[in-house]
């Protein structure tokens, strides 16, 4: 681990200033991912700016019916919040599917959004990794790639985004609020994380020194009829092979609203817009759910060890939508 300075910021302006002084500063919230990466010498910041005491630790409802979650709110607090559990159960479920209870008690919302891939080649300095060292190559492409991307990948990187929470927020049309030297701005959640292209080391649309302050979920009645499903190698503390966040609202047996996002399949949470278009106005039947799943995976490309994820994702999408439709019929 390299030498670094540590400062605890007393306000947002100070945090942004301190992180930008050297151009190699990092914000420290819960530290559950950043500290791990520093121990492995993957992350080598010159300074750490502790933002844990900034005023971003609340969850509140807004007059327009939206809900704002501060960037410093712990994952466990979001999952257990009554408003979140009642209005957006998909988000509560996704968080509870991720990590261990101890990590959820430490991890923050902002840190979860900013966490980096768990690709084993990214962590291994003996391997070539364009994300860790731009231009080095990607050993995962011809290596053990069972956990890797089947959508949106590139010859430069096939890593997947590890977050469960982010998949739910993508399905919920969340908006990220950030603050930097040039003021504040809002970024649609689905636009925040980048696909790898030929610059996989650039993972988000944040500018240097910008800080996530909150996430806002718009008023969405269909959010109450939502679910998160995750397929993984073991029943606890494992990253997704494939996961699905789904919202479904029916009217007389016809799909009125559909929102669908996938995890474990791409460099970012993958919003399935083609599936939503197919479902909107269609009868809530198994054949239509399967058709939506086929459209979602139409551009998928499997590798030597992960081609099975294509059919797995199709089946999980169809099964998740069928589950929601049955719940709606039972209402």
Buried (B, 14 or more C-beta within 10 A) or exposed (E): EEEBEEBBBEEBEBBBBBBBBEEBBBBBBBBBBBBBBBEBEBBEBBBBBBBBEBEBBEBEEEEEEBBBBBBBBBBBBBBBBEBBBEBBBBBBBBBBBBBEEEBBBBBBBBBBBBBBBBBBBBBBEEBBBBBBEEEEBBBBBEBBBBBBBBBBBBEBBBBBBBBBBBBBBBBBBBBBBBBBEEEEEEBEBBEBBBBBBEBBBEBBBBEEBBBBBBBBBBEBEBBEBBBBBBBBEEEEEBBBBBBBBBBBBBEEEEBBBBBBBBBBBBBBBBBBBBBBEBBEEBEBBEEBBBBBBBBBBEEBBBBEBBBEBBBBBBBBBBBBBBBBBEEBEEE
